[in-house]
C-alpha cells in the first residue's frame, strides 16, 4: 500500500452529492419514523401530543415568570 500525499487524495475524491443527499434523506426518514411512528395516523397522534405538551409547558413557564416578576415587584424585603 502506497501512501498518497494530500493533493493526490483530493484529486481522486469526487463527491457524488446525489447519493449523499439520498442517504441523508433515508436516515432522516428512519429517525422520523422511529420518533413519530410509521403510519400517518400514528404520526398525527404523536405530533399532536407533542404540540400540546409544548403549549402546556410554554404556558406554565409564562405563568411562573409572571408570578415571580409580580412577587419581586410587590414584596418589600426588610433591610434590603
C-alpha positions in Angstrom: 0.0 0.0 0.0 1.4 3.3 -1.1 0.5 6.4 0.8 -0.6 9.4 -1.3 0.0 12.9 -0.3 -2.8 15.3 0.4 -3.1 16.8 -3.1 -3.3 13.4 -4.8 -6.0 12.3 -2.4 -8.1 15.4 -3.0 -7.8 14.9 -6.8 -9.1 11.3 -6.5 -12.1 12.3 -4.4 -15.2 13.1 -6.3 -18.3 13.6 -4.2 -21.5 12.2 -5.5 -23.8 14.8 -4.0 -27.0 13.0 -5.2 -26.0 9.8 -3.4 -25.1 11.7 -0.3 -28.4 13.5 -0.4 -30.3 10.3 -0.8 -28.5 8.7 2.2 -29.3 11.8 4.3 -32.9 11.7 3.4 -33.1 8.0 4.2 -31.5 8.5 7.6 -33.8 11.4 8.4 -36.9 9.3 7.4 -35.8 6.4 9.6 -35.2 8.8 12.6 -38.6 10.5 12.0 -40.5 7.1 11.7 -38.8 5.9 15.0 -39.9 9.0 16.8 -43.4 9.6 15.4 -44.4 6.1 14.0 -44.7 4.7 10.6 -48.4 5.2 9.7 -49.9 8.6 9.0 -52.5 8.2 11.8 -49.8 7.3 14.3 -47.8 10.4 13.2 -50.8 12.7 13.6 -51.5 11.3 17.1 -47.9 11.7 18.3 -47.3 15.1 16.7 -50.5 16.5 18.2 -49.4 15.1 21.6 -46.0 16.7 21.3 -47.6 20.0 20.2 -50.0 20.0 23.2 -47.1 19.3 25.6 -45.1 22.2 24.1 -48.0 24.6 24.5 -48.7 23.4 28.1 -45.1 23.8 29.2 -44.8 27.1 27.5 -48.0 28.4 29.2 -46.8 27.1 32.6 -43.4 28.8 32.1 -45.0 32.1 31.3 -47.3 31.9 34.3 -44.3 31.1 36.5 -42.3 34.0 35.3 -45.3 36.4 35.6 -45.8 35.3 39.2 -42.1 35.7 40.0 -42.0 39.1 38.4 -45.1 40.2 40.3 -43.8 39.0 43.6 -40.4 40.6 43.2 -42.1 44.0 42.4 -44.7 43.8 45.2 -42.9 42.2 48.1 -40.7 44.6 50.1 -37.8 42.9 51.9 -37.0 44.4 55.2 -33.4 45.7 55.4 -32.7 45.4 51.7 
